[in-house]
Amino acid sequence: MTTAINTGAKIYNIVESVILCMSVMLITWTAKVVIAQGNMLASHEAHIETNTARLDSLEDRGSRSLESHAKLDDNRDINSSERLAKVETAVIVLQTLPIEIKAIMIKLEGLNEGQLRIEKQLEKIKP
């Protein structure tokens, strides 16, 4: 029986050692992951601080490139307004155009009739 107890004790000691070894490896791996994640968060914090400082300086002093971009947009708006005014003027002219064409046609018909009368009178004068 003592050999069975000794064998059982040896197996228990081996299993306990393997479990302890695996626990130590798991704790070591967890520590490495936590350290790596801490380093990553620290780098993210540095990026956030840098970008926050940049945004603060932009809000305080402004940016020349952004200002020139805004001026360019304003110029485009002004040009668009001028173009829109020209288009509106052209539309108004085109709307009144049929009336003017009718008036011109009436005048041309009157001139044509006058020309025909003059030609008839000239034919009477020259036999």
Secondary structure, DSSP 8 states (H G I E B T S, - for coil): -HHHHHHHHHHHHHHHHHHHHHHHHHHHHHHHHHHHHHHHHHHHHHHHHHHHHHHHHHHHH--HHHHHHHHHHHHHHHHHHHHHHHHHHHHHHHHHHHHHHHHHHHHHHHHHHHHHHHHHHHHHH--
